[in-house]
Amino acid sequence: MKIKVLASGSKGNCSYIETSSARFLIDIGITYQRLKKELEKMDLSLEDIDALLLTHAHNDHTSGLKVTLKHTNFKIYTNNEMLKELTFPIDNERIELYQDIIHLNNTKITIFKTSHDAKGSVGFVIEDDKNNLVYITDTGYINKKNFKLLTNKNIYYIESNHDEKMLMDGPYPYYLKQRIISDEGHLSNTTTAKYLKELIGNNTKYIILAHLSEHNNTEQLALEATEDALKELTFNPIVLVAKQNESLEEIEVLQDYDQVNMCR
């Protein structure tokens, strides 16, 4: 299983996932041209993509969708609540509505609800053979009823949006600060670190900290919060930070849990 984060942050989000049976995108908050160039760097084209999964309809996760639809044929996996939030129509034949589980060939994708001020927002647990990946972005909290589903996976892509002190001392208006720290806002560095300490296990090889705020966070603060929370654990996953304006190195976890690969 592979993941390559093409962009992550308040201005745009998009990730490429590859399993032994499927190649797909999660969100399309970047331009069609940038997406095409990023795929070309991996010797891929848009014709190689089997599907696009949407986590929610906010612009930083869907801004490239309208143009990309014109140049592709793959299915768009979404839900009815999300469709109503989009500002443009999608032909019915392009849409696959999901509820609990998506099957892309032999890849199983379990959907769980997230808590964000966007209707129908979700996260994903992606499973293929022995490998698995948790994908959580844009949520104010993680419901404990999902902990069993999310525990001890190989890769975690999880938002670490803001440093609480930077946010509260910063220039944002009060209403926006309250939105961000609310249960329908975003996970802070410390909250994400606490969740990871509870969720990860000896099968966890990588953690990708994602959706960092441009104004209310730094890579160093996000890394420090997570690494400090995990330092007493007996297992030691690699912690990376996804970036807004450049793609992250490709991460691969092989069927044997002891084998991992990371390349530019």
ZIGIUR-V480695 format. One record per residue. N is the residue number from 1. RES is the residue in three letters. SS is DSSP state (H for helix, E for strand, C for the rest). PHI is phi in degrees with one decimal (NA if undefined). BURIAL is # if it has 9 or more other C-alpha atoms within 8 Angstrom, else .. Layout:
n-><N/N>
res-><RES/RES>
ss-><SS/SS>
phi-><PHI/PHI>
burial-><BURIAL/BURIAL>
This chain:
n-><1/2/3/4/5/6/7/8/9/10/11/12/13/14/15/16/17/18/19/20/21/22/23/24/25/26/27/28/29/30/31/32/33/34/35/36/37/38/39/40/41/42/43/44/45/46/47/48/49/50/51/52/53/54/55/56/57/58/59/60/61/62/63/64/65/66/67/68/69/70/71/72/73/74/75/76/77/78/79/80/81/82/83/84/85/86/87/88/89/90/91/92/93/94/95/96/97/98/99/100/101/102/103/104/105/106/107/108/109/110/111/112/113/114/115/116/117/118/119/120/121/122/123/124/125/126/127/128/129/130/131/132/133/134/135/136/137/138/139/140/141/142/143/144/145/146/147/148/149/150/151/152/153/154/155/156/157/158/159/160/161/162/163/164/165/166/167/168/169/170/171/172/173/174/175/176/177/178/179/180/181/182/183/184/185/186/187/188/189/190/191/192/193/194/195/196/197/198/199/200/201/202/203/204/205/206/207/208/209/210/211/212/213/214/215/216/217/218/219/220/221/222/223/224/225/226/227/228/229/230/231/232/233/234/235/236/237/238/239/240/241/242/243/244/245/246/247/248/249/250/251/252/253/254/255/256/257/258/259/260/261/262/263/264>
res-><MET/LYS/ILE/LYS/VAL/LEU/ALA/SER/GLY/SER/LYS/GLY/ASN/CYS/SER/TYR/ILE/GLU/THR/SER/SER/ALA/ARG/PHE/LEU/ILE/ASP/ILE/GLY/ILE/THR/TYR/GLN/ARG/LEU/LYS/LYS/GLU/LEU/GLU/LYS/MET/ASP/LEU/SER/LEU/GLU/ASP/ILE/ASP/ALA/LEU/LEU/LEU/THR/HIS/ALA/HIS/ASN/ASP/HIS/THR/SER/GLY/LEU/LYS/VAL/THR/LEU/LYS/HIS/THR/ASN/PHE/LYS/ILE/TYR/THR/ASN/ASN/GLU/MET/LEU/LYS/GLU/LEU/THR/PHE/PRO/ILE/ASP/ASN/GLU/ARG/ILE/GLU/LEU/TYR/GLN/ASP/ILE/ILE/HIS/LEU/ASN/ASN/THR/LYS/ILE/THR/ILE/PHE/LYS/THR/SER/HIS/ASP/ALA/LYS/GLY/SER/VAL/GLY/PHE/VAL/ILE/GLU/ASP/ASP/LYS/ASN/ASN/LEU/VAL/TYR/ILE/THR/ASP/THR/GLY/TYR/ILE/ASN/LYS/LYS/ASN/PHE/LYS/LEU/LEU/THR/ASN/LYS/ASN/ILE/TYR/TYR/ILE/GLU/SER/ASN/HIS/ASP/GLU/LYS/MET/LEU/MET/ASP/GLY/PRO/TYR/PRO/TYR/TYR/LEU/LYS/GLN/ARG/ILE/ILE/SER/ASP/GLU/GLY/HIS/LEU/SER/ASN/THR/THR/THR/ALA/LYS/TYR/LEU/LYS/GLU/LEU/ILE/GLY/ASN/ASN/THR/LYS/TYR/ILE/ILE/LEU/ALA/HIS/LEU/SER/GLU/HIS/ASN/ASN/THR/GLU/GLN/LEU/ALA/LEU/GLU/ALA/THR/GLU/ASP/ALA/LEU/LYS/GLU/LEU/THR/PHE/ASN/PRO/ILE/VAL/LEU/VAL/ALA/LYS/GLN/ASN/GLU/SER/LEU/GLU/GLU/ILE/GLU/VAL/LEU/GLN/ASP/TYR/ASP/GLN/VAL/ASN/MET/CYS/ARG>
ss-><C/E/E/E/E/E/E/C/C/C/C/C/C/E/E/E/E/E/C/C/C/C/E/E/E/E/C/C/C/C/C/H/H/H/H/H/H/H/H/H/H/C/C/C/C/H/H/H/C/C/E/E/E/C/C/C/C/C/H/H/H/H/C/C/H/H/H/H/H/H/C/C/C/C/E/E/E/E/C/H/H/H/H/H/H/C/C/C/C/C/C/H/H/H/E/E/E/C/C/C/E/E/E/E/C/C/E/E/E/E/E/E/E/C/C/C/C/C/C/C/C/E/E/E/E/E/E/E/C/C/E/E/E/E/E/E/C/C/C/C/C/C/C/H/H/H/H/H/H/H/C/C/C/C/E/E/E/E/E/C/C/E/C/H/H/H/H/H/H/C/C/C/C/H/H/H/H/H/H/H/H/C/C/C/C/C/C/E/H/H/H/H/H/H/H/H/H/H/H/C/C/C/C/C/C/E/E/E/E/E/C/C/C/C/C/C/C/C/H/H/H/H/H/H/H/H/H/H/H/H/C/C/C/C/C/C/C/E/E/E/E/C/C/C/C/C/C/C/C/E/E/E/E/C/C/C/C/C/C/E/E/E/E/C>
phi-><NA/-126.5/-137.0/-130.6/-82.2/-84.8/-164.2/-152.8/156.4/-70.0/-101.2/166.8/-138.9/-165.2/-132.9/-108.4/-120.8/-131.5/-117.7/-70.2/-128.4/-155.7/-128.2/-151.8/-108.5/-116.6/66.6/-146.2/-96.4/-124.7/-70.4/-57.7/-64.7/-66.7/-58.9/-59.6/-66.1/-64.8/-67.0/-61.0/-62.4/-98.9/59.3/-125.1/-128.3/-65.0/-68.5/-82.7/-86.8/-86.8/-166.6/-124.4/-105.1/-106.7/-86.6/-171.6/-100.2/-59.6/-59.5/-72.9/-119.4/-136.7/-61.3/-92.0/-67.0/-58.5/-72.6/-62.1/-57.8/-70.8/-113.1/-138.4/-126.3/-70.4/-76.2/-107.7/-95.3/-154.9/-132.5/-61.8/-61.3/-67.8/-57.2/-67.3/-83.3/-70.3/-92.6/-145.4/-81.4/-122.9/-56.0/-57.4/-69.9/-88.7/-98.5/-121.3/-82.0/-106.1/-126.8/-112.4/-141.3/-114.5/-116.1/-108.0/55.5/-96.1/-95.7/-104.0/-123.6/-94.7/-99.1/-133.8/-74.5/-110.2/-114.0/-144.3/-83.6/-140.9/-63.9/78.2/-65.8/-142.1/-123.6/-133.5/-116.6/-106.1/-131.0/-151.1/54.9/-95.2/-101.0/-154.8/-146.3/-101.9/-125.7/-128.5/-140.5/55.2/-151.1/-81.4/-160.5/-112.4/-66.1/-61.5/-65.2/-95.5/-58.9/-60.8/-62.9/-96.8/-83.4/58.6/-94.5/-70.8/-130.5/-119.8/-104.6/-143.5/-71.6/-132.9/-72.7/-146.3/-89.5/-60.3/-67.9/-58.8/-62.5/-71.8/-90.1/-87.0/-84.9/-62.0/-64.4/-57.1/-62.2/-73.2/-58.7/-65.6/-62.5/-65.1/-87.8/-76.5/-68.7/-114.1/-107.4/-136.5/-77.5/-82.4/-56.3/-68.3/-67.5/-59.8/-60.9/-65.0/-62.1/-61.6/-59.2/-83.3/-95.0/-71.0/-148.7/-70.5/-85.9/-77.0/-108.2/-138.5/-125.7/-111.7/-84.8/-128.6/56.0/-68.2/-69.3/-68.3/-106.8/-121.2/-161.5/-137.3/-58.9/-61.8/-65.8/-63.5/-62.2/-60.7/-62.9/-71.0/-63.9/-66.6/-68.4/-97.6/-64.5/-90.0/-76.9/-82.8/-107.9/-135.5/-69.1/-78.7/-109.8/-123.3/-119.0/-75.4/-115.6/-79.5/-106.2/-147.5/-74.0/-83.8/-59.0/-67.6/-115.4/-131.0/-117.3/-88.0/-59.3/-77.8/-57.8/-82.1/-109.0/-135.9/-145.9/-137.1/-141.2/-73.1>
burial-><#/#/#/#/#/#/#/#/#/#/./#/#/#/#/#/#/#/#/./#/#/#/#/#/#/#/#/#/#/#/#/././#/#/./#/#/#/././././#/./././#/#/#/#/#/#/#/#/#/././#/#/#/#/#/#/./#/#/./././././#/#/#/#/#/#/././#/#/./#/././././././././#/#/#/./#/././#/#/./#/././#/#/#/#/#/#/./#/#/#/./#/#/#/#/#/#/#/#/#/#/#/././#/#/#/#/#/#/#/#/#/#/#/#/./././#/#/././#/#/#/#/#/#/#/#/#/#/#/#/#/#/#/./#/#/./././././././././#/./#/#/#/#/#/#/#/#/#/#/#/#/./#/#/#/#/#/#/./#/#/#/./#/#/#/#/#/#/#/#/#/#/#/././#/#/#/././#/#/#/./#/#/#/./#/#/././././././././#/#/#/#/#/#/././#/#/#/#/#/#/#/#/#/./#/././#/./././.>
